[in-house]
């Protein structure tokens, strides 16, 4: 660093060129800083890389789905202009039953409810009710996550305004969904799924989103909060399963190009 000239000096160093590091570098540069991203691997991407495991054969090495990516990040980084192409299939997930039947959940909630009704007359309408509440609650959580954390000890006017906006958004949920938000957070996701649905296959699909990629089990306290946080990026109960053309590495290559 000492040998660098004044024009090449950087004011921010980011350790790791995964998707989070690349997004941070983009926004720091956009704000006028000069970030330096350090990555020990031959390519950037972290857990989101596409590797050639045999000449002519490439696959996503670790992460495989690209959703949910925040729409504002995709828009502001102009990832499509940097080569990113996404595929969002009509079917989000298909769960296979030991008795030979299969349960598919679609992007279309009504179509999912029809599929579920073949397993349970009760669970079809309950799925639509759950999807609606999850969408409302996750929107409030998403807005809170995008807010700069306030200084609780000495809040500024901006902090107070942000907290007021969050409080008003929670109140606008209405009594039923407001209490659901407060109650669901500490719950085990398996208990949450069991409260709504009687079909074991559907319970498993919903609960899986609360434990996927974590060291939690479906009966771990707070795993329902993971579901809510994930739904903040994509309100579909099972997730949209968006895929990147060329593998997950196409996402981080586009991010690197944008940065």
C-alpha positions in Angstrom: 0.0 0.0 0.0 2.8 2.4 0.8 4.1 2.2 -2.8 0.8 3.3 -4.2 0.6 6.8 -5.7 -2.0 9.3 -4.4 -4.2 8.7 -7.4 -4.4 4.9 -6.7 -5.0 5.0 -3.0 -8.3 3.6 -1.8 -10.4 4.7 1.1 -12.4 1.5 1.6 -11.1 -2.1 1.6 -13.6 -5.0 1.1 -12.4 -8.4 2.1 -14.1 -11.0 -0.1 -15.6 -10.6 -3.6 -18.8 -12.5 -3.1 -22.2 -11.0 -4.1 -22.4 -8.9 -0.8 -18.9 -7.5 -1.3 -19.6 -6.7 -5.0 -22.9 -4.9 -4.2 -21.1 -3.0 -1.4 -18.4 -1.9 -3.8 -20.9 -0.7 -6.3 -22.8 1.4 -3.9 -19.7 2.8 -2.2 -18.3 3.8 -5.6 -21.6 5.3 -6.6 -21.4 7.4 -3.4 -18.0 8.7 -4.4 -15.7 6.4 -2.5 -12.8 4.4 -4.0 -13.3 0.8 -2.8 -10.8 -2.0 -3.2 -12.2 -5.6 -3.3 -9.8 -8.3 -2.3 -10.6 -11.9 -3.3 -8.2 -14.9 -2.9 -9.9 -17.1 -5.5 -9.2 -16.8 -9.2 -12.7 -15.5 -9.8 -15.1 -13.4 -7.8 -18.4 -14.7 -6.6 -17.8 -16.4 -3.3 -20.5 -19.1 -2.9 -22.2 -17.9 -6.1 -19.8 -19.2 -8.8 -20.1 -21.3 -11.9 -17.2 -23.7 -12.4 -16.1 -25.9 -15.3 -15.7 -29.3 -13.7 -14.9 -31.0 -17.1 -14.0 -29.4 -20.4 -17.2 -28.0 -21.8 -19.3 -28.8 -18.7 -20.1 -26.1 -16.2 -22.4 -26.0 -13.2 -23.2 -23.8 -10.1 -20.8 -25.1 -7.5 -22.5 -24.1 -4.3 -25.5 -21.7 -4.5 -27.8 -22.7 -7.3 -30.9 -20.5 -7.2 -30.7 -16.7 -7.6 -33.8 -15.7 -5.8 -34.6 -13.5 -4.2 -32.4 -10.7 -5.4 -33.8 -7.3 -4.3 -35.4 -5.7 -7.4 -34.0 -2.3 -6.5 -30.4 -3.8 -6.5 -31.0 -5.4 -9.9 -32.4 -2.1 -11.3 -29.8 0.2 -9.9 -26.8 -2.0 -10.8 -28.4 -2.5 -14.3 -27.5 -6.2 -14.2 -29.4 -7.0 -17.3 -27.3 -4.6 -19.3 -24.2 -6.4 -17.9 -25.4 -9.8 -19.3 -27.7 -11.2 -16.6 -30.6 -13.2 -17.9 -33.1 -14.8 -15.4 -35.6 -17.6 -15.7 -38.5 -17.8 -13.3 -40.4 -21.1 -13.9 -44.2 -21.3 -13.5 -43.6 -24.1 -10.9 -41.8 -22.9 -7.8 -41.3 -26.3 -6.1 -42.5 -29.9 -6.5 -42.6 -32.1 -3.4 -42.7 -35.8 -3.9 -44.7 -38.1 -1.5 -43.8 -41.7 -0.6 -47.2 -42.8 -1.9 -46.3 -41.7 -5.4 -48.2 -38.4 -5.5 -46.6 -35.0 -6.1 -47.5 -31.6 -4.8 -46.5 -28.6 -7.0 -46.7 -25.0 -5.9 -46.9 -22.4 -8.6 -46.2 -18.7 -9.0 -50.0 -18.3 -9.2 -51.5 -18.7 -5.8 -54.9 -19.7 -7.0 -53.3 -22.5 -9.1 -51.4 -23.6 -6.1 -54.6 -23.7 -4.0 -56.2 -25.9 -6.6 -53.3 -28.3 -6.5 -53.4 -28.4 -2.7 -57.1 -29.0 -2.6 -56.5 -32.4 -4.2 -54.7 -33.3 -0.9 -56.9 -31.4 1.5 -60.2 -29.4 1.0 -59.3 -27.3 4.0 -55.7 -26.5 3.1 -56.4 -24.9 -0.3 -58.3 -21.9 1.1 -55.9 -21.7 4.1 -52.9 -21.5 1.7 -54.4 -18.4 0.1 -55.0 -16.9 3.5 -51.4 -17.6 4.5 -50.0 -16.3 1.3 -51.9 -13.0 1.7 -50.8 -12.5 5.4 -47.2 -13.4 4.6 -47.2 -10.9 1.7 -48.4 -8.1 3.9 -46.1 -8.9 6.8 -43.0 -9.5 4.6 -43.5 -6.1 3.0 -43.2 -4.3 6.4 -40.1 -6.4 7.2 -38.6 -5.6 3.9 -39.0 -1.9 4.4 -37.5 -2.1 7.9 -34.5 -4.1 6.6 -33.8 -1.4 4.1 -33.8 1.3 6.8 -30.5 2.5 8.4 -30.5 1.1 12.0 -31.3 4.0 14.4 -29.1 5.2 17.2 -31.2 4.1 20.1 -29.2 5.9 22.8 -29.2 9.3 21.0 -31.6 9.1 18.0 -31.4 11.9 15.4 -34.5 13.4 13.8 -34.0 11.0 10.9 -33.8 8.0 13.3 -37.1 9.1 15.0 -38.8 9.6 11.6 -37.7 6.1 10.4 -38.9 4.5 13.6 -42.2 6.3 13.3 -42.6 5.1 9.7 -41.9 1.5 10.8 -44.4 1.8 13.7 -47.1 3.2 11.4 -46.5 0.4 8.8 -46.9 -2.2 11.5 -50.2 -0.6 12.7 -51.5 -0.5 9.1 -51.3 -4.3 9.0 -54.4 -4.4 11.1 -55.0 -6.1 14.4 -54.9 -9.7 13.1 -51.7 -9.5 11.0 -50.0 -7.2 13.5 -50.4 -9.9 16.2 -49.3 -12.5 13.7 -46.1 -10.6 13.1 -45.3 -10.4 16.8 -46.3 -14.0 17.4 -44.7 -15.7 14.4 -41.2 -14.3 14.9 -40.1 -16.4 17.9 -41.9 -19.5 16.7 -40.6 -22.7 15.3 -41.4 -22.8 11.6 -42.7 -26.3 11.9 -45.3 -25.2 14.5 -46.3 -22.3 12.2 -46.9 -24.6 9.3 -48.8 -27.0 11.5 -51.1 -24.3 12.7 -52.2 -23.6 9.2 -52.1 -26.9 7.3 -53.0 -30.5 7.9 -51.1 -31.9 4.8 -47.7 -33.1 5.9 -46.2 -32.6 2.4 -47.3 -28.9 2.4 -46.1 -28.4 5.9 -42.7 -29.7 4.9 -42.4 -27.4 1.9 -43.3 -24.3 3.9 -41.1 -25.2 6.9 -38.1 -25.9 4.6 -37.8 -22.2 3.7 -37.3 -21.4 7.4 -34.3 -23.8 7.8 -32.7 -23.9 4.3 -29.1 -22.6 4.5 -29.0 -22.4 8.3 -28.0 -24.7 11.2 -31.5 -24.7 12.5 -34.1 -27.5 12.5 -37.8 -27.0 11.8 -38.6 -27.1 15.5 -35.9 -24.5 16.4 -37.2 -21.4 18.1 -37.0 -18.4 15.8 -36.9 -20.4 12.5 -40.2 -18.8 11.5 -38.4 -15.5 11.6 -36.1 -16.8 8.9 -39.1 -17.6 6.7 -40.4 -14.0 7.3 -37.0 -12.5 6.4 -36.7 -14.5 3.3 -40.3 -13.6 2.3 -39.2 -9.9 2.6 -37.3 -10.5 -0.6 -39.9 -12.8 -2.2 -43.4 -13.1 -0.6 -44.2 -16.5 -2.2 -44.5 -19.0 0.7 -42.1 -21.5 -1.0 -39.9 -18.9 -2.8 -39.9 -18.3 -6.5 -36.8 -20.4 -7.4 -35.4 -17.9 -9.9 -32.5 -19.3 -12.0 -29.7 -17.5 -13.8 -28.9 -18.4 -17.4 -25.3 -19.8 -17.4 -25.4 -20.7 -13.7 -25.3 -18.7 -10.5 -21.9 -17.3 -11.5 -23.6 -15.2 -14.1 -25.1 -13.1 -11.3 -21.8 -12.2 -9.7 -20.1 -11.7 -13.0 -22.7 -9.1 -13.9 -22.3 -7.6 -10.4 -18.5 -7.4 -10.9 -19.0 -5.7 -14.3 -21.4 -3.2 -12.8 -19.1 -2.5 -9.9 
